[in-house]
Amino acid sequence: METGLDIVDFWRMENGLIRENWVLVDLLHVYAQLSVDVFKRMRETTYACQPRS
């Protein structure tokens, strides 16, 4: 089992000070490590929301 966490961290500096910070976390990877199939849940939710005739 893979145990890493994929993240990307961006910093914007202005005049020597940190003005903004963005952190992107690969949540699909985190859910996969927890054995959660996000796409399966999305399909089930989408199907459940469809109007029935």
N, C-alpha and C positions, 0 to 999 in steps of 0.2 A: 504494500500500500504506500502510495506516495504521501509525504507529509508536509510538503512545501506550501507556501501561500504566495500566489502570484500577485504582486502589486506594482504599480508604477506611481512614483511620487514626483510631482512637479512643484517647483518653487519659483515665484516671481519676486525678484529683488528690485528695490527702488531706493537709490541714495544710501546703499548699504544696509537697508532694512528689509525684512521679509514683509511683503505687502499682500501676497496671496499664496495659498497652498492648495493643490488639488491632489487627492489620493484616489487612484482607481484600483479597486479590488476585483479580482476575477471571481465573482460570486458563483458562476457556474462550476468552476473548479472546486470551490469550497463545498457546494452542495453535492457534487459528485463524490467527494471524500466522505460525506455523511450518508452516502447511498441514497440520495434523493434525486429522482429523475424529474427535473424541472419541466422538460418538454412533454413528458407523459402527463404530468399534472396540468399543463397548459391545454393539451388536447382534451382531457377529461372536462376541464372547466368550460372550454369553448363548446364542446358537445352538449354539456348540461344547459348552456344558455341559449341553445338553438330553439326556435319556436317549433312546437309539435302540431301536426295537422291531424 
